[in-house]
């Protein structure tokens, strides 16, 4: 009887854990994409194309203080990265 009560709770905890790992993986991908985009723009290189992920929006802003800010939005996260323009 106790096993019948515990099994749904164990399944729920496992599903929550797997979901949390997936969100962290998406966040790390978002941070990497924002960093790569900001660095490429700051170096005057061509910004790399998305690598087949759930990319929703990407923007690049050039500041008056010699910085480049890249913002990347995906399904579960939004990330921003700033780099100094290389001369």
C-alpha positions as CSV (number, residue, x, y, z in Angstrom):
1,X,0.0,0.0,0.0
2,X,2.8,2.4,0.9
3,X,4.5,1.8,-2.5
4,X,1.3,2.8,-4.3
5,X,1.3,6.1,-2.5
6,X,5.1,6.8,-2.9
7,X,5.4,5.9,-6.6
8,X,3.5,9.1,-7.9
9,X,5.6,11.3,-5.6
10,X,8.8,9.7,-6.9
11,X,7.7,10.2,-10.5
12,X,6.8,13.8,-9.8
13,X,10.2,14.5,-8.2
14,X,12.1,12.9,-11.1
15,X,10.1,14.9,-13.7
16,X,10.8,18.1,-11.8
17,X,14.5,17.3,-11.6
18,X,14.7,16.5,-15.3
19,X,12.8,19.8,-16.1
20,X,15.2,21.8,-13.9
21,X,18.3,20.3,-15.7
22,X,16.7,21.2,-19.1
23,X,16.1,24.8,-18.0
24,X,19.7,25.1,-16.8
25,X,21.0,23.7,-20.1
26,X,18.9,26.3,-22.1
27,X,20.2,29.1,-19.8
28,X,23.8,28.1,-20.4
29,X,23.2,27.9,-24.2
30,X,21.6,31.4,-24.0
31,X,24.6,32.8,-22.1
32,X,27.1,31.3,-24.6
33,X,25.1,32.6,-27.6
34,X,25.0,36.1,-26.1
35,X,28.7,36.0,-25.4
36,X,29.7,34.8,-28.8
37,X,27.4,37.4,-30.5
38,X,28.8,40.3,-28.5
39,X,32.4,39.2,-29.0
40,X,31.9,38.7,-32.8
41,X,30.3,42.1,-33.1
42,X,33.0,43.8,-31.0
43,X,35.7,42.4,-33.2
44,X,34.0,43.4,-36.4
45,X,33.4,39.9,-37.4
46,X,30.3,38.4,-38.9
47,X,27.8,37.4,-36.2
48,X,27.4,33.6,-36.2
49,X,24.1,32.2,-37.3
50,X,21.9,30.4,-34.7
51,X,22.9,26.8,-34.3
52,X,19.5,25.2,-34.5
53,X,18.1,26.1,-31.1
54,X,14.9,27.7,-29.9
55,X,16.1,31.2,-30.6
56,X,13.3,33.7,-30.5
57,X,15.0,37.1,-30.7
58,X,18.5,38.5,-30.9
59,X,19.6,42.1,-30.9
60,X,22.9,44.0,-31.1
61,X,23.3,47.5,-29.8
62,X,26.4,49.7,-30.2
63,X,26.9,52.1,-27.3
64,X,28.5,55.5,-27.4
65,X,31.1,54.4,-24.9
66,X,32.7,51.8,-27.2
67,X,30.8,48.8,-26.1
68,X,28.6,46.3,-27.9
69,X,25.6,44.7,-26.0
70,X,24.0,41.5,-27.4
71,X,20.7,40.4,-26.1
72,X,19.4,36.9,-26.8
73,X,15.9,35.6,-26.0
74,X,15.0,32.0,-26.1
75,X,11.9,30.1,-24.9
76,X,12.8,30.0,-21.2
77,X,15.5,32.6,-20.7
78,X,16.8,36.0,-21.7
79,X,20.5,36.8,-21.6
80,X,22.6,39.9,-22.2
81,X,26.4,40.2,-22.8
82,X,28.5,43.2,-23.2
83,X,32.0,43.5,-24.9
84,X,34.3,46.3,-25.6
85,X,34.9,47.2,-29.3
86,X,38.4,46.3,-30.4
87,X,40.2,48.9,-32.4
